[in-house]
Amino acid sequence: MAAAQTVFIQPAYVDTLARYGRLGAERAGYILSWEMTAFAVTTIAMAFFAQRLPWKRTIWAALIVIASGNILSMFLTDFQQLLVVRILVGGASGLIVPLAFATVGRLANPERAFGLMIGILLVYAALFLGIMPRLTSAAGVTGLFSGMLFTCILAALGMRWFPDHIRPEDRDARSKFSWPSKGHRLALFGMLLYFAHLTSFWSFASVIAENNRLSEGSVAVALATSQITGIVGTMLPAVWGDRIPLIRALAIAVLGCVASVAVLLVLTDATTFLLAVLLFHFGWNLGHSYLLALFARLDPTSNLIVMATAMQKVGIAVGPAIAAAIYGVKGSDWVMVASLVLGLAAMAALTPAARIRAGM
């Protein structure tokens, strides 16, 4: 959470910088954009450098940069200086997330571990967002970054449980793993497509609802309530673990997301929109947990899961861009059509790897 917290609290982050930091919405959005860009760049870089770095030391160094950046951000009023600091924080965050996923992926039951991990992150993010208005109303920007600093402190305290035996290279496992292979490349492309499918729809969900004359209140209730089913989606792998066939779990997740978008092409009233986003968020988080487990099980050296994390970030960046381009030309219905196509393509790309894993 210390590394990914800006992703979870984006609306509150921009609003706080705009109002209390007196930056205005445009500059606040610009800072967020560059912080997320740095996050994505270092995450992608870790696909190539993770196996050459000492993992525990790298995480410690990144945590120090993030904590220092949050402290400095409380006092900086100059836009350019704050921008540089937040870019450094974003870059440091991108070092931690792939290593965290790779470490969890080496546990005995990665399906259950990822379900618990993502579920805890979602619960913590919900609590953080609930407390945020009080923090910012009492202390403004200082309240925001104090909350983010507190998360860094929790992460530092938790490092005592980070396994010392985790190493970037496992020679025995590496000798059994042929990299790259056609099947692995296809699965990585499927990861990119899956998150492009998710974010192409999710980034325009409110716009789609408003274009169909849904009230702002009903849209807000639907989007907020969907967080609950998202948490449920992470609880199922935490309970099921590997007792459900991985390909079946992925099919439920991906096709659930696809079905929720397809329903809105037919009917978009308040009730249908609510049910659709509930199903969508459930499938999103169910699929996220099992996808990470798939890559962890395909490659015991953790190369694949680090690269899968990078593909996830690329998909998150590409999805809204695709949606924006299509919306400007064709409108919201065609955004949903594009999301459907991306979702079905993702399932097609991921199926061979899931079948290979099932046959192991």
C-alpha positions in Angstrom: 0.0 0.0 0.0 2.9 2.4 0.7 3.9 2.1 -3.0 0.5 1.9 -4.6 -1.5 4.2 -2.4 -1.6 7.1 -4.9 -3.3 4.8 -7.4 -6.1 4.0 -4.9 -6.7 7.6 -3.7 -6.4 9.5 -7.0 -9.6 11.6 -6.7 -8.9 12.7 -3.1 -5.2 13.3 -4.0 -6.0 15.7 -6.9 -8.8 17.4 -5.0 -6.5 18.1 -2.0 -3.7 19.4 -4.0 -6.1 21.6 -6.0 -7.9 23.1 -3.1 -5.6 23.1 -0.1 -2.3 23.2 -2.1 -3.7 26.1 -4.1 -2.4 24.5 -7.3 -5.7 24.3 -9.2 -7.2 21.2 -10.8 -5.0 21.4 -13.9 -1.7 21.5 -12.1 -2.8 18.9 -9.5 -3.8 16.6 -12.4 -0.5 17.3 -14.0 1.4 16.2 -10.9 -0.6 13.0 -10.6 0.0 12.2 -14.3 3.7 12.6 -14.0 3.9 10.6 -10.7 1.9 7.8 -12.3 4.1 8.0 -15.4 7.3 7.6 -13.3 5.5 4.7 -11.5 4.8 2.9 -14.8 8.3 3.5 -16.2 10.2 2.0 -13.3 7.7 -0.9 -13.1 8.5 -1.7 -16.7 12.2 -1.3 -16.1 12.0 -3.8 -13.3 11.0 -6.4 -15.8 14.6 -6.3 -17.0 16.5 -5.4 -13.8 14.7 -7.2 -11.0 16.9 -10.2 -11.2 20.0 -8.1 -10.8 19.0 -6.2 -7.7 19.0 -7.3 -4.0 15.3 -7.3 -3.3 15.2 -6.4 0.4 17.7 -3.6 0.0 15.9 -2.2 -3.0 12.6 -2.1 -1.1 14.2 -0.4 1.8 15.8 2.2 -0.4 12.5 2.8 -2.2 10.6 3.1 1.1 13.1 5.7 2.3 12.6 7.8 -0.9 8.8 7.5 -0.7 8.8 8.5 3.0 11.2 11.4 2.4 9.2 12.6 -0.5 6.0 12.6 1.5 7.7 14.6 4.3 9.1 17.1 1.7 5.7 17.4 0.0 4.1 18.7 3.3 6.3 21.8 3.1 6.8 22.5 -0.6 4.6 25.3 -2.1 6.5 25.7 -5.4 4.8 23.7 -8.2 8.1 22.8 -10.0 9.7 21.5 -6.8 6.7 19.5 -5.8 6.5 18.0 -9.3 10.1 16.8 -9.1 9.6 15.3 -5.6 6.4 13.5 -6.7 8.1 12.1 -9.8 10.8 10.6 -7.5 8.1 9.1 -5.2 6.4 7.6 -8.3 9.6 6.1 -9.5 10.4 4.6 -6.2 6.9 3.1 -5.9 7.4 1.4 -9.2 10.4 -0.5 -7.7 8.5 -2.0 -4.9 5.3 -3.3 -6.5 6.9 -5.8 -8.9 9.1 -7.2 -6.1 6.2 -7.4 -3.7 4.2 -9.4 -6.3 7.2 -11.6 -7.1 7.8 -12.3 -3.4 4.1 -13.3 -2.8 4.2 -15.4 -5.9 6.8 -17.6 -4.4 4.6 -18.7 -1.5 3.1 -22.2 -1.4 -0.4 -21.1 -2.5 -0.2 -18.0 -4.6 -3.9 -17.9 -5.4 -4.8 -17.6 -1.7 -1.9 -15.2 -1.0 -2.8 -12.8 -3.8 -6.4 -12.9 -2.8 -5.6 -11.9 0.7 -3.0 -9.3 -0.4 -5.3 -7.5 -2.8 -8.3 -7.7 -0.4 -6.3 -6.2 2.4 -5.2 -3.4 0.0 -8.7 -2.6 -1.0 -10.0 -2.6 2.6 -7.1 -0.3 3.7 -7.7 2.0 0.7 -11.4 2.2 1.7 -10.5 3.1 5.3 -7.9 5.6 4.1 -10.4 7.3 1.8 -13.0 7.4 4.6 -10.5 9.2 6.9 -9.1 11.5 4.3 -11.7 14.2 4.4 -11.1 14.7 8.2 -7.3 14.8 7.7 -7.5 17.3 4.9 -10.1 19.5 6.5 -7.9 19.6 9.7 -4.5 20.0 8.1 -4.9 20.4 4.4 -2.0 19.1 2.2 -0.1 18.1 5.4 -3.0 15.8 6.4 -2.9 14.1 3.0 0.9 13.5 3.1 0.9 12.6 6.8 -1.5 9.8 6.0 0.7 8.6 3.2 3.7 8.8 5.5 1.9 6.7 8.1 1.5 4.0 5.5 5.2 4.1 4.8 5.9 3.6 8.5 3.6 0.6 8.6 5.5 -0.9 5.6 8.9 -0.3 7.3 7.7 -2.0 10.4 6.4 -4.9 8.3 9.8 -5.4 6.6 10.9 -7.4 9.6 8.8 -10.3 8.2 10.2 -10.0 4.7 11.9 -13.3 4.1 15.7 -13.0 4.1 16.1 -16.2 2.0 14.3 -14.6 -1.0 17.0 -14.0 -3.7 16.7 -12.5 -7.1 18.1 -15.6 -8.7 17.4 -19.3 -8.2 19.8 -21.2 -10.4 18.0 -24.5 -10.1 14.7 -23.0 -11.1 16.3 -20.9 -13.8 17.8 -24.1 -15.4 14.3 -25.6 -15.8 12.7 -22.4 -17.2 13.0 -21.5 -20.9 12.6 -17.8 -21.4 11.1 -16.4 -23.5 8.6 -18.8 -25.0 5.8 -18.2 -27.4 3.2 -19.2 -24.8 4.6 -16.9 -22.2 4.7 -14.0 -24.6 1.0 -14.6 -25.5 0.1 -14.7 -21.8 1.8 -11.4 -21.2 -0.1 -9.9 -24.1 -3.2 -11.3 -22.5 -2.4 -9.5 -19.3 -2.0 -6.2 -21.1 -5.3 -6.8 -23.0 -7.2 -7.7 -19.8 -6.3 -4.4 -18.1 -6.8 -2.4 -21.2 -10.3 -4.0 -21.3 -11.0 -3.1 -17.7 -9.7 0.5 -17.8 -11.2 1.3 -21.2 -14.7 0.8 -19.7 -14.0 1.9 -16.1 -12.4 5.2 -17.1 -15.6 6.1 -19.0 -18.2 4.4 -16.8 -19.5 7.7 -15.4 -19.6 9.3 -18.9 -21.5 6.3 -20.2 -24.0 6.5 -17.4 -24.5 10.3 -17.8 -25.0 9.9 -21.6 -27.8 7.5 -20.8 -29.4 10.2 -18.5 -28.6 8.5 -15.2 -28.6 10.8 -12.2 -25.2 11.8 -10.7 -26.4 10.4 -7.3 -27.2 7.0 -8.7 -23.9 6.8 -10.5 -22.0 7.7 -7.4 -23.8 5.1 -5.3 -23.2 2.4 -7.9 -19.5 3.2 -8.2 -19.0 3.3 -4.4 -21.0 0.1 -3.8 -18.9 -1.8 -6.4 -15.9 -1.6 -4.0 -17.7 -4.1 -1.8 -18.0 -6.7 -4.6 -14.4 -5.9 -5.5 -13.4 -7.0 -2.0 -15.6 -10.1 -2.3 -13.8 -10.9 -5.6 -10.5 -11.1 -3.7 -12.0 -13.1 -0.8 -12.9 -16.0 -3.1 -9.3 -16.9 -4.1 -8.3 -16.3 -0.5 -10.8 -19.1 0.5 -10.7 -21.3 -2.6 -6.9 -21.1 -3.2 -6.0 -23.6 -5.9 -9.0 -25.8 -5.2 -10.8 -24.3 -8.3 -9.2 -24.9 -11.7 -7.3 -21.7 -12.7 -8.8 -21.6 -16.2 -12.3 -21.8 -14.7 -11.6 -19.0 -12.3 -10.2 -16.8 -15.1 -13.2 -17.6 -17.3 -15.6 -16.5 -14.5 -13.6 -13.3 -14.0 -13.1 -12.2 -17.6 -16.5 -13.3 -18.9 -18.1 -11.7 -15.9 -16.5 -8.4 -16.8 -17.4 -8.8 -20.5 -21.0 -9.7 -19.6 -21.4 -6.6 -17.4 -20.4 -4.4 -20.3 -22.6 -6.3 -22.8 -25.6 -5.8 -20.6 -25.2 -2.0 -20.7 -25.2 -2.1 -24.5 -28.7 -3.5 -24.3 -30.1 -1.5 -21.3 -28.6 1.3 -19.3 -31.0 2.3 -16.5 -30.0 2.9 -12.8 -30.7 -0.6 -11.7 -28.9 -2.3 -14.6 -25.9 0.1 -14.2 -25.7 -0.8 -10.5 -25.8 -4.6 -11.2 -23.3 -4.2 -14.1 -20.6 -2.3 -12.1 -21.1 -4.7 -9.1 -20.4 -7.7 -11.4 -17.6 -5.8 -13.2 -15.7 -5.0 -10.0 -16.1 -8.5 -8.7 -14.7 -10.0 -11.9 -11.9 -7.4 -12.0 -10.4 -8.4 -8.6 -11.1 -12.1 -8.9 -9.2 -12.1 -12.2 -6.4 -10.0 -10.9 -5.7 -12.4 -8.1 -5.8 -15.5 -10.3 -3.8 -13.9 -13.1 -0.9 -13.1 -10.7 -1.1 -16.6 -9.4 -0.9 -18.0 -13.0 2.3 -16.1 -13.8 3.8 -17.0 -10.4 3.1 -20.7 -11.1 4.4 -20.7 -14.7 7.8 -19.4 -13.7 9.5 -20.2 -10.4 12.3 -17.6 -11.1 9.7 -14.7 -10.8 10.8 -13.2 -14.1 7.4 -13.7 -15.6 5.4 -12.1 -12.8 7.6 -9.0 -12.8 7.1 -8.6 -16.5 3.4 -9.3 -16.0 3.2 -6.4 -13.6 4.8 -4.2 -16.2 2.2 -5.4 -18.8 -0.5 -4.6 -16.3 0.7 -1.0 -16.0 0.9 -0.7 -19.8 -2.7 -1.9 -20.1 -3.9 0.5 -17.5 -2.3 3.4 -19.5 -3.5 2.1 -22.9 -7.1 1.4 -21.9 -8.3 5.0 -21.2 -6.4 6.2 -24.3 -8.3 3.8 -26.5 -11.6 4.7 -24.9 -10.9 8.5 -25.3 -10.0 8.1 -28.9 -13.1 6.0 -29.7 -15.4 8.2 -27.7 -14.3 11.3 -29.6 -15.2 9.7 -32.9 -18.0 7.1 -32.2 -19.5 7.8 -28.8 -19.9 5.8 -25.6 -21.6 2.7 -27.1 -18.5 2.1 -29.2 -16.3 2.4 -26.1 -18.2 -0.5 -24.6 -17.9 -2.4 -27.9 -14.1 -1.9 -27.8 -14.0 -3.0 -24.2 -15.9 -6.2 -25.1 -13.5 -7.0 -27.9 -10.4 -6.4 -25.7 -11.9 -8.6 -23.0 -12.6 -11.5 -25.4 -9.2 -11.1 -26.9 -7.6 -11.2 -23.4 -9.4 -14.5 -22.6 -8.3 -16.0 -25.9 -4.6 -15.0 -25.2 -4.7 -16.3 -21.6 -6.4 -19.6 -22.3 -3.3 -21.5 -23.7 -1.2 -20.6 -20.7 -3.9 -21.5 -18.2 -4.4 -24.9 -20.0 -0.6 -25.5 -19.9 -0.7 -24.8 -16.2 -3.6 -27.1 -15.7 -1.7 -29.9 -17.4 1.4 -29.5 -15.2 
